[in-house]
């Protein structure tokens, strides 16, 4: 009898924890970083989602910095590779490359409900 009770308690705990863990994980979206552009130039995600910035290999160096938004961050300056960031605060971000000031992107982070 005790084994069944213990098993029931464990199963109930897993049933409650699993959806919560999955919901908190967020989604992953990819943004290309290329010569003079971010692709797409505008994107909407939800709070807790991750964005993987993927450099299209080139001779030019690029990065991702926050021009305006609820959080500040900056990526490494590089010519190839990836860099991932989780967005925990909702709001509107304007991102830009410090190497190419006219290279911008608008990112909207909506509250997760």
Secondary structure by P-SEA (a helix, b strand, c coil): caaaaaaaaaaaaaaaaaaaaaaabbbbbbbbbccccccccbbbbcccbbbbbbbcccccccbbbbcccccccccccccccbbbbbbccbbbbbbbbcccccbbbbbbbcccc
